[in-house]
Amino acid sequence: MRWRWVLLLAALLLAPLVLRGAFYERTMALVLLAAISACAWNILGGYAGQVSFGHAIFFGAGAYVPLLLYSRWQSAPLLGVPAGVAVSLGIALLIGIPTFRLQGHYFSMATIAVAELLRILVSNWPFLGAAVGLQGPAGGRTVWDLSFRSSVPYYYIFLFVLAVLLAATAWMERSRMGYYLRAIRAGERAARSLGVPVRRYKLYALMLSAAFTAVAGSLYALMIGFIDPDSGLGILVSVQMVIVAALGGAGTLSGPLLGAAILVPLQTEANALFGGGGTGLTYIFYGGIILVLCRFEPGGLLELWRRVLAPRTLRPERSRSAHPA
């Protein structure tokens, strides 16, 4: 298993050297960014089973704070990343304490409501740019601005952050927190009867997920150099995290990576094919994926592989070992 991750890391490190060109470089950077967001959501929605459709709140907090510090006080956007994480943690506490009294789809509905309320608030708040949004530095003044013409530097920054996030998630899987979260996903009442402090560990998962989601939002703002309510706080931001994680396999370490590698190139190719007018196809993609997953394979593509494809590929090897020449 470790060799697979080593090979994957080597392939990701060499990818910009093989797939050259601005289009491919930007697409690969967006794939890694989507993987970071989905892996962050996966901590709460996959491992703990708390399906949140309001993670755009934390993504937007991480995106808005660095550009707000620049536009108001000319601070380097990179210095605003820790501030964005701190703001998202504060929001996670304010949201998590009351909403975790709810379970199942009631919790999901509450997260949608809070996210939409915050988006409307930001859209009408001139201090945050209202509906126009906030603009980052036009050019790199110092290295702290992280303003590059090419997408390759962003690609390697995203890859580093993704590696840190995956390492943290792998550690969490093997820790007490990982066992508690899986118990909560299996059944909160049963977990509580076994002595698991359910509400506390759900809050821990939310805060950890919110912190990394805010980092993803900050990275997005640093690369794009602009943020507005729709791109930072829109419902599609949250839905994309859910779909990417669910497509590959929520609750697994590599599921969000697989989902991002499939979904983001499809969206990017559709937008390029229709000259930017293919953004409406995003709704079709998302709706179709939700229907297929809910009807045929809720566990995602990794679960499909383990249940259907993997046994077929292993069967010839077993038959050869059972009947040696």
C-alpha positions in Angstrom: 0.0 0.0 0.0 2.8 2.4 0.8 4.4 1.7 -2.6 1.2 2.8 -4.3 1.3 6.2 -2.5 5.0 6.6 -3.4 4.3 5.9 -7.0 1.3 8.3 -7.0 3.5 11.0 -5.4 6.2 10.5 -8.0 3.6 10.7 -10.8 2.2 13.9 -9.4 5.6 15.4 -9.0 6.5 14.6 -12.6 3.1 15.5 -14.2 3.8 19.2 -15.0 7.0 18.1 -16.8 5.0 15.7 -19.0 1.8 17.6 -19.6 3.1 21.0 -20.7 0.9 24.0 -21.6 -1.1 26.6 -19.7 -4.4 24.6 -20.1 -3.0 21.4 -18.7 -1.1 23.1 -16.0 -4.1 25.0 -14.8 -6.3 22.0 -15.0 -3.9 19.9 -12.9 -3.7 22.7 -10.3 -7.5 22.8 -10.1 -7.7 19.0 -9.7 -5.4 19.3 -6.6 -7.4 22.2 -5.2 -10.6 20.2 -5.6 -8.9 17.2 -3.9 -7.9 19.4 -1.0 -11.4 20.7 -0.5 -13.0 17.3 -0.9 -10.5 15.6 1.5 -11.2 18.4 4.1 -15.0 17.8 3.7 -14.4 14.1 3.9 -13.2 14.3 7.5 -16.6 15.4 8.6 -18.9 14.0 5.9 -17.1 10.8 5.2 -15.5 9.6 8.4 -18.1 11.1 10.9 -21.1 10.7 8.5 -22.2 14.3 9.1 -23.2 15.4 5.5 -22.6 19.1 5.4 -23.8 21.2 2.4 -22.5 24.4 4.0 -18.8 24.0 3.8 -18.7 27.0 1.4 -18.8 29.0 4.6 -15.3 27.9 5.6 -14.0 28.0 2.0 -15.3 31.6 1.7 -13.8 32.6 5.0 -10.4 31.4 3.9 -10.7 33.1 0.5 -12.1 36.4 1.8 -9.8 37.2 4.7 -6.5 37.3 2.8 -7.9 39.5 0.0 -9.7 41.7 2.6 -6.4 42.4 4.4 -4.8 43.3 1.1 -7.6 45.5 -0.1 -8.1 47.4 3.2 -4.5 47.5 4.6 -2.3 46.4 1.7 -1.1 43.4 3.7 0.4 40.4 1.8 -2.4 37.9 1.1 -0.3 35.0 2.3 -0.2 36.6 5.8 -4.0 36.5 5.8 -4.1 32.7 5.4 -3.7 32.0 9.2 -6.3 34.7 9.9 -8.7 33.0 7.5 -8.2 29.7 9.3 -8.8 31.3 12.7 -12.1 32.9 11.4 -13.3 29.6 10.0 -12.6 27.9 13.3 -14.6 30.6 15.1 -17.5 30.1 12.7 -17.2 26.3 13.1 -17.7 26.7 16.8 -20.7 29.0 16.4 -22.3 26.7 13.9 -21.4 23.3 15.3 -22.6 23.8 18.9 -26.3 24.4 17.9 -26.5 22.4 14.7 -25.0 19.2 16.1 -28.2 18.8 18.1 -29.7 17.8 14.8 -29.1 14.5 13.0 -29.3 13.2 9.4 -30.9 15.3 6.7 -32.0 17.9 9.3 -28.3 18.7 9.9 -27.7 18.9 6.2 -30.6 21.3 5.7 -29.4 23.5 8.6 -25.9 23.8 7.0 -27.5 24.9 3.7 -29.6 27.5 5.4 -26.6 29.0 7.3 -24.4 29.0 4.2 -27.1 30.8 2.2 -27.7 33.4 5.0 -24.0 34.1 5.1 -23.8 34.5 1.3 -26.7 37.0 1.3 -25.0 38.9 4.2 -21.7 39.1 2.4 -23.5 40.1 -0.9 -24.9 43.2 0.8 -21.9 44.2 3.0 -19.8 46.9 1.4 -16.9 46.3 3.7 -16.5 42.9 2.1 -17.0 44.2 -1.4 -20.7 43.3 -1.5 -21.8 41.7 -4.8 -18.7 43.0 -6.6 -16.2 41.0 -4.5 -12.6 41.7 -3.6 -9.5 41.9 -5.8 -6.0 40.8 -5.0 -2.7 42.3 -6.1 -2.4 42.7 -9.9 1.3 41.7 -9.7 3.6 40.1 -7.3 5.2 42.8 -5.0 7.0 40.4 -2.8 7.2 36.6 -2.5 4.5 36.8 0.2 1.9 37.7 -2.4 2.4 34.3 -4.1 1.5 35.9 -7.4 2.8 33.8 -10.4 2.1 34.0 -14.1 2.3 30.2 -14.5 0.1 27.7 -12.7 3.1 25.4 -12.0 4.2 27.0 -8.7 0.6 26.9 -7.5 0.5 23.2 -8.5 3.4 22.3 -6.3 2.1 24.4 -3.4 -1.3 22.6 -3.7 0.5 19.3 -3.9 2.4 20.0 -0.6 -0.8 21.1 1.2 -2.6 18.0 -0.1 0.2 15.7 1.1 0.0 17.3 4.6 -3.8 16.9 4.6 -3.6 13.2 3.6 -0.9 12.6 6.2 -3.1 14.2 8.9 -6.1 12.2 7.7 -4.1 8.9 7.7 -3.0 9.7 11.3 -6.5 10.4 12.3 -7.8 7.1 10.8 -5.5 5.2 13.1 -6.0 7.3 16.2 -8.8 7.2 18.8 -10.5 10.0 17.0 -10.8 7.9 13.8 -12.4 5.0 15.6 -14.8 7.3 17.4 -15.8 9.0 14.2 -16.5 5.7 12.4 -18.5 4.6 15.4 -20.5 7.8 15.2 -21.1 7.3 11.5 -22.3 3.7 12.2 -24.8 4.9 14.8 -24.8 7.8 17.2 -27.0 6.1 19.8 -24.9 3.0 19.8 -21.7 5.0 20.0 -23.0 7.0 22.9 -24.0 3.9 24.7 -20.4 2.7 24.4 -19.1 5.9 26.0 -18.1 7.9 23.0 -18.5 11.6 23.6 -20.4 12.1 20.3 -21.0 15.8 20.3 -17.5 16.7 21.3 -15.9 14.5 18.6 -18.3 15.7 15.9 -17.2 19.2 16.9 -13.5 18.2 16.7 -14.1 16.8 13.2 -15.9 19.9 12.1 -13.1 22.2 13.3 -10.4 20.1 11.6 -12.4 20.0 8.4 -13.1 23.7 8.6 -9.4 24.6 9.0 -8.3 22.7 5.9 -11.3 23.9 3.9 -10.3 27.5 4.8 -6.8 26.7 3.6 -8.3 25.5 0.3 -10.2 28.7 0.0 -7.1 30.8 0.7 -5.2 28.9 -2.0 -8.0 29.5 -4.5 -8.0 33.2 -3.8 -4.2 33.4 -4.1 -4.3 31.7 -7.5 -7.3 33.4 -8.9 -6.7 36.8 -7.3 -10.4 37.6 -7.0 -13.3 36.4 -4.9 -17.0 37.2 -4.9 -20.1 35.7 -3.1 -20.8 33.2 -5.8 -17.3 31.9 -6.3 -16.5 31.8 -2.6 -19.8 31.2 -0.9 -22.1 29.8 -3.6 -24.0 26.5 -3.1 -22.0 24.9 -5.9 -18.8 25.3 -3.9 -20.3 23.1 -1.2 -21.9 20.6 -3.6 -18.7 20.1 -5.5 -16.9 19.0 -2.3 -19.7 16.5 -1.6 -19.8 15.2 -5.2 -16.0 14.8 -5.5 -15.7 12.9 -2.2 -18.8 10.8 -2.9 -17.8 10.0 -6.5 -14.5 8.5 -5.5 -15.6 7.1 -2.1 -16.5 9.1 1.0 -14.9 7.9 4.2 -11.8 6.6 2.4 -8.3 8.2 2.1 -8.0 8.1 -1.7 -11.6 8.5 -2.7 -11.6 12.3 -3.0 -8.4 12.1 -5.1 -10.1 9.8 -7.6 -13.3 11.9 -7.6 -11.3 15.1 -8.3 -9.2 13.4 -11.0 -12.5 12.5 -12.9 -14.8 15.4 -12.2 -12.6 18.5 -12.6 -11.2 17.6 -16.1 -14.8 16.9 -17.2 -16.0 20.3 -16.0 -12.9 22.1 -17.5 -13.3 20.4 -20.8 -17.0 21.2 -21.0 -16.3 24.9 -20.3 -13.5 25.0 -22.9 -15.6 23.1 -25.5 -18.5 25.5 -25.2 -16.3 28.7 -24.9 -17.1 29.3 -21.3 -20.8 28.7 -21.8 -20.6 25.2 -20.5 -20.9 26.2 -16.9 -24.5 25.3 -17.0 -23.5 21.7 -17.7 -22.1 21.6 -14.1 -25.6 21.3 -12.8 -26.3 18.4 -15.2 -23.1 16.7 -14.1 -23.8 17.1 -10.5 -27.4 16.0 -10.8 -26.6 13.0 -12.8 -23.8 11.9 -10.5 -26.1 12.3 -7.5 -28.8 10.1 -9.1 -26.4 7.4 -10.2 -24.6 7.2 -6.8 -27.8 7.2 -4.8 -29.4 4.5 -7.1 -26.6 2.2 -7.9 -23.4 2.8 -5.8 -23.6 5.0 -2.7 -20.1 3.9 -1.7 -18.5 5.5 -4.8 -16.1 4.1 -7.4 -13.7 2.6 -4.8 -16.5 0.6 -3.3 -17.5 -0.5 -6.9 -14.0 -1.6 -7.5 -13.8 -3.6 -4.3 -17.2 -5.2 -4.7 -17.2 -6.0 -8.4 -14.0 -5.4 -10.3 -11.3 -6.5 -7.9 -12.7 -10.0 -7.3 -12.8 -10.5 -11.1 -9.2 -9.4 -11.5 -8.0 -11.7 -8.7 -10.0 -14.7 -9.8 -7.5 -15.8 -12.6 -4.6 -15.6 -10.1 -6.5 -17.7 -7.6 -7.4 -20.3 -10.2 -3.8 -20.6 -11.3 -2.6 -21.0 -7.7 -5.3 -23.6 -7.1 -4.2 -25.6 -10.2 -0.4 -25.3 -10.6 1.1 -26.4 -13.8 
